[in-house]
Amino acid sequence: MPTCLQRPESVCTPDPGTLMGQPRIKGGYTLQDIQYSAPQSVEEAVSLLAAAGSQGRVLAGGTDLLVQLKNGARGIRHIIDIKRVAGMETLQHTADGGMRIGAAVSCARIGEDPVVQSNYPGLREAAMLIGSDQIQNRATLAGNLCNSSPAADTVPALAALNTSCEIQGPEGSRIMALADFARGPGQNQLGEGEILIALEVPGRTGHFADAYQRFIPRNEMDIAVVGVGVALALNSAGECTQARLALGAVGPRVIEATEAATHLLGSTLDEETLEQAAEMARAIAQPISDKRGPAEYRRSLVGTLTRRVVRTAAERARNHEGS
Ligand SMILES: Cc1cc2nc3c(=O)[nH]c(=O)nc-3n(C[C@H](O)[C@H](O)[C@H](O)COP(=O)(O)OP(=O)(O)OC[C@H]3O[C@@H](n4cnc5c(N)ncnc54)[C@H](O)[C@@H]3O)c2cc1C
């Protein structure tokens, strides 16, 4: 049987402006109106979520969900916490240098893992940009993806690594490319009762490296105006043999800059090739103008960041022989 707690301390932390420990959510109800469950198996979690229907939400780190609840997100009446589900907090390295990242693995855990530090510095860069230490201790990569913000920092980094999503729901399990997961702002491919179980990063060979950079107007604690992730491999002659580029915050969801990445193949990543690839990345971006910057500014940043991340990843790849 699932563990059901109506008022867990972790969820119902009183804050200033609340009524005697009953945090009031904009919209008239309190956190105490919300049922909280902490299942211990994937099957229990799926069945609870399916039973809750449109009123159910998965809770991973809660760094997006609890903010949304406090801001009046409507219709949520049952939260299913996946942190106690067996295997969700497991970060597993495979023999070919790949990884299986459980949906409840925190960004802090990604940041401190020695294999990630050595083999996936770009993914680490993205995870370490999320909020502050406190946020990173709770926030997950899976939550960053499922929240489906176009500006999510870890999504371009994971897309560049050709990551897949393992999803489980009432009808069984399925695998989908991470780049196809989001449909638009706040919307993704998960059906009712479906949970993202894990992210699978494929293995790596030879001189392989990744990099992620974003532009924000402030030094930290801000949302990406543009983010670019790349993963590439070089042969012993220094020629690019594999490349993937992904753009964040310049479209309704992450954009794979396939033409730009293909243009890098066979080159030694000289400045002329980088400039041509940057132009292709600029051309495929679909930025909007908003208070964070006009579209043309964002488009120009796509070019700048593309050149920078490719240079960084190339430098890393030259100095690093993977497994
Ligand atoms: C102060 C602050 C700073 C931040 N800075 C950044 C930043 O710089 N860059 C950035 O990208 N983000 C930032 N964020 C946003 C947030 O921290 C990230 O999006 C985080 O990765 C979300 O992960 P989580 O585990 O907390 O998700 P949660 O809040 O638990 O969940 C987010 C959403 O995804 C759903 N969900 C979560 N996990 C699953 C799953 N396994 N299956 C199905 N649905 C699921 C939830 O139901 C919810 O709708 C910031 C947030 C705060 C509060």
The ligand as an SDF file (V2000), in Angstrom:
LIG
                    3D

 53 58  0  0  0  0  0  0  0  0999 V2000
   15.3030   30.1170   -7.1760 C   0  0  0  0  0  0  0  0  0  0  0  0
   15.1840   29.2260   -8.3810 C   0  0  0  0  0  0  0  0  0  0  0  0
   16.1460   29.2980   -9.3770 C   0  0  0  0  0  0  0  0  0  0  0  0
   16.0420   28.4880  -10.5060 C   0  0  0  0  0  0  0  0  0  0  0  0
   17.0160   28.5880  -11.4630 N   0  0  0  0  0  0  0  0  0  0  0  0
   16.9280   27.8390  -12.5900 C   0  0  0  0  0  0  0  0  0  0  0  0
   17.9240   27.9500  -13.6010 C   0  0  0  0  0  0  0  0  0  0  0  0
   18.8790   28.7020  -13.5090 O   0  0  0  0  0  0  0  0  0  0  0  0
   17.7770   27.1760  -14.7100 N   0  0  0  0  0  0  0  0  0  0  0  0
   16.7340   26.3000  -14.8560 C   0  0  0  0  0  0  0  0  0  0  0  0
   16.6640   25.6130  -15.8780 O   0  0  0  0  0  0  0  0  0  0  0  0
   15.7860   26.1820  -13.9050 N   0  0  0  0  0  0  0  0  0  0  0  0
   15.8520   26.9250  -12.7790 C   0  0  0  0  0  0  0  0  0  0  0  0
   14.8940   26.8130  -11.7990 N   0  0  0  0  0  0  0  0  0  0  0  0
   13.7580   25.9190  -12.0030 C   0  0  0  0  0  0  0  0  0  0  0  0
   13.8720   24.5280  -11.3170 C   0  0  0  0  0  0  0  0  0  0  0  0
   14.7400   24.5320  -10.2310 O   0  0  0  0  0  0  0  0  0  0  0  0
   14.3050   23.4470  -12.3240 C   0  0  0  0  0  0  0  0  0  0  0  0
   13.4120   23.4110  -13.4130 O   0  0  0  0  0  0  0  0  0  0  0  0
   14.4150   22.0620  -11.6560 C   0  0  0  0  0  0  0  0  0  0  0  0
   15.3010   21.2630  -12.4000 O   0  0  0  0  0  0  0  0  0  0  0  0
   13.0710   21.3380  -11.5200 C   0  0  0  0  0  0  0  0  0  0  0  0
   13.3150   20.0700  -10.9400 O   0  0  0  0  0  0  0  0  0  0  0  0
   12.4660   19.5550   -9.6820 P   0  0  0  0  0  0  0  0  0  0  0  0
   12.9730   18.1820   -9.3860 O   0  0  0  0  0  0  0  0  0  0  0  0
   12.4970   20.5130   -8.5650 O   0  0  0  0  0  0  0  0  0  0  0  0
   11.0060   19.4970  -10.3350 O   0  0  0  0  0  0  0  0  0  0  0  0
    9.5630   19.5770   -9.6370 P   0  0  0  0  0  0  0  0  0  0  0  0
    9.3010   20.9630   -9.1830 O   0  0  0  0  0  0  0  0  0  0  0  0
    9.4130   18.4810   -8.6320 O   0  0  0  0  0  0  0  0  0  0  0  0
    8.6680   19.2280  -10.8920 O   0  0  0  0  0  0  0  0  0  0  0  0
    8.5560   20.1130  -12.0010 C   0  0  0  0  0  0  0  0  0  0  0  0
    7.4180   19.6400  -12.9020 C   0  0  0  0  0  0  0  0  0  0  0  0
    7.7480   18.4080  -13.5200 O   0  0  0  0  0  0  0  0  0  0  0  0
    6.8680   17.3590  -13.1070 C   0  0  0  0  0  0  0  0  0  0  0  0
    7.7420   16.2020  -12.8560 N   0  0  0  0  0  0  0  0  0  0  0  0
    8.8780   16.1980  -12.1330 C   0  0  0  0  0  0  0  0  0  0  0  0
    9.4690   15.0060  -12.2090 N   0  0  0  0  0  0  0  0  0  0  0  0
    8.6760   14.2290  -12.9800 C   0  0  0  0  0  0  0  0  0  0  0  0
    8.7840   12.8770  -13.4310 C   0  0  0  0  0  0  0  0  0  0  0  0
    9.8140   12.1050  -13.1020 N   0  0  0  0  0  0  0  0  0  0  0  0
    7.7860   12.3910  -14.2170 N   0  0  0  0  0  0  0  0  0  0  0  0
    6.7220   13.1830  -14.5680 C   0  0  0  0  0  0  0  0  0  0  0  0
    6.5980   14.4730  -14.1830 N   0  0  0  0  0  0  0  0  0  0  0  0
    7.5720   14.9860  -13.3990 C   0  0  0  0  0  0  0  0  0  0  0  0
    6.1680   17.8760  -11.8620 C   0  0  0  0  0  0  0  0  0  0  0  0
    4.8760   17.3140  -11.7020 O   0  0  0  0  0  0  0  0  0  0  0  0
    6.1050   19.3620  -12.1500 C   0  0  0  0  0  0  0  0  0  0  0  0
    5.0380   19.6330  -13.0220 O   0  0  0  0  0  0  0  0  0  0  0  0
   14.9500   27.5900  -10.6400 C   0  0  0  0  0  0  0  0  0  0  0  0
   13.9830   27.5180   -9.6290 C   0  0  0  0  0  0  0  0  0  0  0  0
   14.0910   28.3160   -8.5090 C   0  0  0  0  0  0  0  0  0  0  0  0
   13.0510   28.2020   -7.4270 C   0  0  0  0  0  0  0  0  0  0  0  0
  1  2  1  0
  2  3  1  0
  2 52  2  0
  3  4  2  0
  4  5  1  0
  4 50  1  0
  5  6  2  0
  6  7  1  0
  6 13  1  0
  7  8  2  0
  7  9  1  0
  9 10  1  0
 10 11  2  0
 10 12  1  0
 12 13  2  0
 13 14  1  0
 14 15  1  0
 14 50  1  0
 15 16  1  0
 16 17  1  0
 16 18  1  0
 18 19  1  0
 18 20  1  0
 20 21  1  0
 20 22  1  0
 22 23  1  0
 23 24  1  0
 24 25  2  0
 24 26  1  0
 24 27  1  0
 27 28  1  0
 28 29  2  0
 28 30  1  0
 28 31  1  0
 31 32  1  0
 32 33  1  0
 33 34  1  0
 33 48  1  0
 34 35  1  0
 35 36  1  0
 35 46  1  0
 36 37  1  0
 36 45  1  0
 37 38  2  0
 38 39  1  0
 39 40  1  0
 39 45  2  0
 40 41  1  0
 40 42  2  0
 42 43  1  0
 43 44  2  0
 44 45  1  0
 46 47  1  0
 46 48  1  0
 48 49  1  0
 50 51  2  0
 51 52  1  0
 52 53  1  0
M  END
$$$$
